[in-house]
């Protein structure tokens, strides 16, 4: 996650209408937005991310604040677009006339290459958490938002965010797959000593 100092110049340039500034913001923050939306919107994450950045581009000239405030604003937009995509998907859901046996659906190769196997595994573990805990963990740990910004994004009180984050991290710590993976990594690192 880039520092606020690194984003300040890009944010200023983007607000002034310079494409380069917007490109820097997108390049630095899009991966975190997409990871967050995979938890919030599932298969609709790519569409929600596109809608998020379109809204940011439309409304950036009206944004005021520093890079930390921008991150909070960005993830609040992402959350709303993710929820919108889920609603839209539910309304479009249709029953197929016949079901074809195609096996497991293939993941998008570009997304797989970008995320990497480890990131995909970690996101799967986070997505197994209750929704409020998954969102709190993603925003606090992955997106790097502080408690106040996370609370604004989620429309919750800061104390509720702290509790959801703590409970989510505890669940992850107790998850057998996480514990097994942590044990494997510990043993591998010990063998290299």
Secondary structure, DSSP 8 states (H G I E B T S, - for coil): ---HHHHHHHHHHHHTT-HHHHHHHHHHHHHHHHHHHHHHHGGGHHHHHHHHHHHHHHHGGG--S-HHHHHHHHHHHHHHHHHHHHHHHHHH----SS-----S----HHHHHHHHHHHHHHHHHHHTS-HHHHHHHIIIIIS---HHHHHHHHT--HHHHHHHHHHHHHHHHH-HHHHHHHHHHHHHHHHT-
